[in-house]
Amino acid sequence: MRVEQLKLTPVTTVGTLATQPSAKEGKDFSQLFAEALGNVNQLQKDADKASVDLAAGKIQDVSEVTIAAEKATIALQLTMQVRNKIVDAYQEVMRMQV
């Protein structure tokens, strides 16, 4: 029986990460994380502005406000989960014996 080598194809990302340079092109994890936090912050601000505009009568469609709020909520939840995984990984590394 003959075993052949696996042929791996590169994985392409969908969305905003596909347009950003990879770590090989000069961005490191801290820069990417800072940008992601900035994007989450901007989504939170957009949701707050949409809520204020709805209360002021500038927006008639409630679904726009709901969508903006859900985008902000999901982005914040994802950010918190990434932070939790990073903290867990750090704690696991610190528990290793050398």
C-alpha positions as CSV (number, residue, x, y, z in Angstrom):
1,M,0.0,0.0,0.0
2,R,1.4,3.3,-1.0
3,V,1.0,6.5,1.1
4,E,1.0,9.8,-0.7
5,Q,1.9,13.1,0.7
6,L,-0.9,15.4,1.8
7,K,-1.5,18.4,-0.5
8,L,-2.6,21.3,1.7
9,T,-4.3,24.3,0.3
10,P,-4.0,27.7,2.0
11,V,-7.0,28.8,3.9
12,T,-8.4,32.2,3.0
13,T,-10.3,34.3,5.5
14,V,-13.6,35.9,4.8
15,G,-14.4,39.5,5.8
16,T,-12.1,42.2,7.1
17,L,-9.2,40.0,8.0
18,A,-8.7,39.1,4.4
19,T,-7.9,42.7,3.5
20,Q,-5.4,43.2,6.3
21,P,-1.7,42.3,5.9
22,S,-0.6,39.1,7.6
23,A,2.0,38.9,10.3
24,K,4.6,38.1,7.6
25,E,3.9,41.5,6.0
26,G,4.8,43.5,9.2
27,K,1.9,43.4,11.6
28,D,2.2,41.5,14.8
29,F,-0.4,40.2,17.2
30,S,-0.5,43.2,19.4
31,Q,-1.2,45.5,16.4
32,L,-4.0,43.2,15.1
33,F,-5.5,43.0,18.5
34,A,-5.4,46.8,19.0
35,E,-7.2,47.2,15.6
36,A,-9.8,44.7,16.6
37,L,-10.4,46.5,19.9
38,G,-10.7,49.7,18.0
39,N,-13.3,48.1,15.6
40,V,-15.3,46.8,18.6
41,N,-15.2,50.2,20.2
42,Q,-16.4,51.8,17.0
43,L,-19.3,49.3,16.8
44,Q,-20.3,50.2,20.4
45,K,-20.2,53.9,19.5
46,D,-22.3,53.4,16.4
47,A,-24.9,51.4,18.4
48,D,-25.1,54.2,21.0
49,K,-25.5,56.8,18.3
50,A,-28.2,54.8,16.6
51,S,-30.0,54.5,19.9
52,V,-29.8,58.3,20.5
53,D,-30.9,59.0,16.9
54,L,-33.9,56.7,17.4
55,A,-34.9,58.5,20.6
56,A,-34.5,61.8,18.9
57,G,-36.7,60.7,16.0
58,K,-33.9,60.9,13.4
59,I,-34.2,57.1,12.6
60,Q,-37.6,55.7,11.8
61,D,-36.6,52.1,11.3
62,V,-36.1,50.3,14.6
63,S,-34.5,47.3,12.8
64,E,-31.4,49.5,12.0
65,V,-30.9,50.2,15.7
66,T,-31.5,46.6,16.6
67,I,-29.0,45.4,14.1
68,A,-26.4,47.9,15.2
69,A,-26.9,46.9,18.8
70,E,-26.6,43.2,18.0
71,K,-23.4,43.7,16.0
72,A,-21.9,45.6,18.9
73,T,-23.0,42.9,21.4
74,I,-21.7,40.0,19.3
75,A,-18.4,41.8,18.7
76,L,-18.0,42.4,22.4
77,Q,-18.8,38.8,23.2
78,L,-16.3,37.6,20.7
79,T,-13.6,39.9,22.1
80,M,-14.3,38.7,25.6
81,Q,-14.0,35.0,24.5
82,V,-10.7,35.7,22.8
83,R,-9.5,37.5,25.9
84,N,-10.5,34.5,28.1
85,K,-8.7,32.1,25.8
86,I,-5.6,34.3,25.9
87,V,-5.7,34.4,29.7
88,D,-6.2,30.6,29.9
89,A,-3.3,30.0,27.6
90,Y,-1.1,32.4,29.6
91,Q,-2.1,30.6,32.8
92,E,-1.3,27.2,31.3
93,V,2.1,28.4,30.2
94,M,2.8,29.7,33.7
95,R,1.9,26.4,35.2
96,M,4.4,24.5,33.1
97,Q,7.5,23.3,34.9
98,V,10.9,24.0,33.4
